Amino acid sequence: SKAAFVGVPNNGDVSVYLVSGGQRYNLIGNPYPSNIVAEPFRSENADKIEATLWFWDNTGNTALTQMGSGYNGYTANNFAQYNINSGVGNSGTGIPNQASKVPNGTIVVGQGFIVQAKAGSTNPSITFKNNIRTAANGVFYTKQNQQKEVFWLQLIAPSQLTNTAAVVYKNEAQNLYDLYDSELSS
Protein backbone atom coordinates (compact mmCIF):
# COMPACT_ATOMS: atom_id res chain seq x y z
CA SER A 1 0.00 0.00 0.00
CA LYS A 2 1.04 3.58 -0.60
CA ALA A 3 0.30 6.78 1.25
CA ALA A 4 0.41 10.24 -0.28
CA PHE A 5 1.62 13.06 1.90
CA VAL A 6 0.65 16.58 0.91
CA GLY A 7 2.32 19.76 2.10
CA VAL A 8 5.82 21.02 2.78
CA PRO A 9 8.06 18.70 4.82
CA ASN A 10 9.57 20.17 7.98
CA ASN A 11 12.98 21.75 7.53
CA GLY A 12 14.73 23.85 10.13
CA ASP A 13 13.86 24.22 13.80
CA VAL A 14 10.71 22.52 15.09
CA SER A 15 9.60 23.27 18.65
CA VAL A 16 7.37 21.01 20.73
CA TYR A 17 5.90 21.91 24.11
CA LEU A 18 6.05 19.27 26.84
CA VAL A 19 3.76 18.61 29.77
CA SER A 20 5.78 18.88 32.95
CA GLY A 21 3.11 17.87 35.47
CA GLY A 22 2.26 14.41 36.78
CA GLN A 23 4.80 11.79 35.71
CA ARG A 24 6.05 14.14 32.96
CA TYR A 25 5.84 11.57 30.10
CA ASN A 26 5.25 13.03 26.63
CA LEU A 27 4.60 11.25 23.34
CA ILE A 28 6.43 13.07 20.56
CA GLY A 29 7.75 12.05 17.16
CA ASN A 30 10.40 12.62 14.54
CA PRO A 31 9.10 15.70 12.69
CA TYR A 32 11.43 15.43 9.69
CA PRO A 33 11.26 13.51 6.40
CA SER A 34 14.60 11.95 7.36
CA ASN A 35 15.97 9.91 10.24
CA ILE A 36 17.36 11.75 13.27
CA VAL A 37 20.11 10.94 15.79
CA ALA A 38 19.16 10.75 19.47
CA GLU A 39 22.43 12.05 20.98
CA PRO A 40 22.50 15.56 19.47
CA PHE A 41 18.72 15.84 19.98
CA ARG A 42 19.19 15.18 23.72
CA SER A 43 22.30 17.37 23.88
CA GLU A 44 20.27 20.30 22.53
CA ASN A 45 17.49 19.59 25.05
CA ALA A 46 19.47 18.13 28.01
CA ASP A 47 18.10 20.68 30.48
CA LYS A 48 14.51 19.80 29.48
CA ILE A 49 14.31 15.99 29.05
CA GLU A 50 15.68 12.91 30.78
CA ALA A 51 18.15 10.63 28.96
CA THR A 52 15.86 7.67 28.19
CA LEU A 53 13.65 7.37 25.11
CA TRP A 54 10.83 4.78 25.01
CA PHE A 55 9.48 3.16 21.84
CA TRP A 56 6.19 1.18 21.91
CA ASP A 57 6.97 -2.34 20.68
CA ASN A 58 4.16 -4.83 21.03
CA THR A 59 5.48 -7.18 18.34
CA GLY A 60 6.38 -9.95 20.79
CA ASN A 61 2.81 -10.29 22.06
CA THR A 62 -0.46 -11.76 20.89
CA ALA A 63 -2.65 -8.80 21.89
CA LEU A 64 -4.04 -6.86 18.92
CA THR A 65 -4.61 -3.63 20.83
CA GLN A 66 -2.79 -1.63 23.47
CA MET A 67 -4.62 -2.34 26.71
CA GLY A 68 -2.40 -1.13 29.51
CA SER A 69 -0.62 -3.32 31.99
CA GLY A 70 -1.98 -6.50 33.55
CA TYR A 71 -3.91 -7.89 30.58
CA ASN A 72 -3.44 -11.28 28.95
CA GLY A 73 -1.17 -11.35 25.93
CA TYR A 74 1.51 -9.04 27.31
CA THR A 75 4.82 -10.84 27.75
CA ALA A 76 7.06 -7.92 28.72
CA ASN A 77 7.04 -4.19 29.33
CA ASN A 78 6.45 -3.63 25.58
CA PHE A 79 8.61 -0.51 25.44
CA ALA A 80 12.00 -0.70 23.81
CA GLN A 81 14.31 1.77 25.54
CA TYR A 82 17.33 3.75 24.48
CA ASN A 83 19.52 5.47 27.06
CA ILE A 84 21.22 8.37 25.34
CA ASN A 85 23.90 8.82 28.01
CA SER A 86 25.14 5.24 27.71
CA GLY A 87 24.28 4.80 24.02
CA VAL A 88 22.65 1.45 24.84
CA GLY A 89 19.25 0.18 23.70
CA ASN A 90 17.08 -2.61 25.07
CA SER A 91 14.27 -4.41 23.25
CA GLY A 92 10.83 -4.39 24.82
CA THR A 93 9.62 -7.68 23.39
CA GLY A 94 10.78 -9.98 26.16
CA ILE A 95 12.07 -12.31 23.44
CA PRO A 96 15.81 -13.08 23.65
CA ASN A 97 18.08 -12.28 20.70
CA GLN A 98 15.76 -9.69 19.16
CA ALA A 99 18.71 -7.60 17.96
CA SER A 100 16.64 -6.16 15.12
CA LYS A 101 14.29 -4.60 17.69
CA VAL A 102 16.96 -2.92 19.85
CA PRO A 103 17.06 0.87 19.43
CA ASN A 104 20.38 2.01 17.98
CA GLY A 105 20.15 5.76 18.56
CA THR A 106 18.69 6.57 15.15
CA ILE A 107 15.00 7.51 15.11
CA VAL A 108 13.34 6.83 11.76
CA VAL A 109 10.90 8.96 9.76
CA GLY A 110 7.43 9.02 11.31
CA GLN A 111 8.53 7.23 14.49
CA GLY A 112 6.77 8.24 17.67
CA PHE A 113 8.54 7.93 21.01
CA ILE A 114 8.17 8.95 24.63
CA VAL A 115 10.38 11.39 26.51
CA GLN A 116 10.14 12.45 30.13
CA ALA A 117 10.35 16.15 30.98
CA LYS A 118 12.93 16.99 33.65
CA ALA A 119 11.59 17.35 37.18
CA GLY A 120 11.04 20.95 38.19
CA SER A 121 10.74 22.28 34.65
CA THR A 122 7.68 24.38 33.94
CA ASN A 123 6.11 23.57 30.56
CA PRO A 124 9.42 23.22 28.74
CA SER A 125 9.71 23.44 24.99
CA ILE A 126 12.12 21.12 23.18
CA THR A 127 13.62 21.86 19.79
CA PHE A 128 14.46 19.61 16.86
CA LYS A 129 17.21 21.12 14.66
CA ASN A 130 18.50 20.18 11.23
CA ASN A 131 21.89 19.13 12.65
CA ILE A 132 20.27 15.99 14.15
CA ARG A 133 19.22 14.65 10.73
CA THR A 134 21.03 11.61 9.32
CA ALA A 135 20.99 9.04 6.53
CA ALA A 136 21.88 6.24 9.00
CA ASN A 137 19.48 3.32 9.42
CA GLY A 138 17.28 2.99 12.46
CA VAL A 139 14.64 0.61 13.82
CA PHE A 140 10.95 1.25 13.09
CA TYR A 141 8.55 0.08 15.80
CA THR A 142 5.12 -0.86 14.56
CA LYS A 143 2.45 -3.42 15.30
CA GLN A 144 3.42 -6.43 13.20
CA ASN A 145 0.35 -8.63 13.66
CA GLN A 146 -2.28 -6.00 12.91
CA GLN A 147 -4.96 -7.47 10.66
CA LYS A 148 -5.40 -4.32 8.54
CA GLU A 149 -3.41 -1.21 7.83
CA VAL A 150 -5.26 1.01 10.29
CA PHE A 151 -4.15 4.14 12.08
CA TRP A 152 -6.40 5.25 14.96
CA LEU A 153 -6.69 8.97 15.60
CA GLN A 154 -8.21 10.19 18.83
CA LEU A 155 -9.12 13.83 19.38
CA ILE A 156 -9.80 14.83 22.99
CA ALA A 157 -11.25 18.24 23.83
CA PRO A 158 -10.27 20.01 27.06
CA SER A 159 -13.71 18.97 28.38
CA GLN A 160 -12.67 15.31 27.73
CA LEU A 161 -15.13 14.96 24.83
CA THR A 162 -13.47 12.26 22.70
CA ASN A 163 -13.75 11.54 18.99
CA THR A 164 -11.96 8.49 17.55
CA ALA A 165 -11.45 7.91 13.83
CA ALA A 166 -9.80 5.10 11.90
CA VAL A 167 -7.70 5.88 8.86
CA VAL A 168 -7.43 2.79 6.65
CA TYR A 169 -5.20 2.46 3.60
CA LYS A 170 -6.67 0.47 0.71
CA ASN A 171 -5.40 0.37 -2.86
CA GLU A 172 -8.96 0.62 -4.19
CA ALA A 173 -9.87 3.73 -2.15
CA GLN A 174 -9.84 7.30 -3.45
CA ASN A 175 -8.75 10.54 -1.84
CA LEU A 176 -12.40 11.57 -1.84
CA TYR A 177 -15.37 10.36 0.18
CA ASP A 178 -16.14 6.89 -1.26
CA LEU A 179 -17.61 3.51 -0.29
CA TYR A 180 -14.70 2.84 2.12
CA ASP A 181 -15.55 5.92 4.23
CA SER A 182 -18.11 6.42 6.98
CA GLU A 183 -19.62 9.66 8.21
CA LEU A 184 -19.63 10.55 11.87
CA SER A 185 -23.04 10.51 13.45
CA SER A 186 -24.25 13.91 14.55
Secondary structure, DSSP 8 states (H G I E B T S, - for coil): ------S----S-EEEE---STT-EEEEE--SSSEEEHHHHHHHTTTTB-SEEEEE--TTSS-SS---TT-TT--S--EEEEETTTTEEE-SS--TT-GGGS--SEE-TT-EEEEEB-TT-SS-EEEE-GGGEE---------TT-SS-EEEEEEE-TT--EEEEEEE--TT--SSS-TT------
